[in-house]
């Protein structure tokens, strides 16, 4: 990885100098402050420059794509990867296509979810700018979201009919978040997550039964 040491009157000026020399932006580097510097008498006498070491890191998209290709090759599930970066939400969506997507998705998306978790760790390692990560396989996430929508409303109606709390199947945090959001506008019920990972699940409670 390419790195450079730069100095300036302040840490920010030193960082700016390094970024200009590397011709890059802050989200593409790792910054280590070697010396914060010191203002001297009248801003001149005895002053000490701030010094930083700025190291280029791999582009998060390239890092994620290389990791996905490596893992899927070892699984003997060759894929093609295309990536969409949403700057507003700081989200990277890796879309996978290939002939063995069922094997890559796994039962209820468990294999795909595991891959997504690993990609999230790899992309955000040593990065000062966090990205949310979505790994999708030929539109599975949209199909799963539709399935979760149906499940959420079906179980909400069940809780209302029985007038008692109803527990859903364990699911990863991002899927639980989807269900919470789907049901939050229904004032007849409330939802909360319960249990420990990997068995954490959503519980739906009729309002009058809280």
Beta strands, then each sheet from edge to edge (+ up, - down):
strand 1: 3-8
strand 2: 29-35
strand 3: 50-56
strand 4: 80-86
strand 5: 91-97
strand 6: 132-137
strand 7: 166-167
strand 8: 189-194
strand 9: 201-206
sheet 1: 1+ 3- 2+
sheet 2: 4+ 5- 6-
sheet 3: 7+ 9- 8+
end
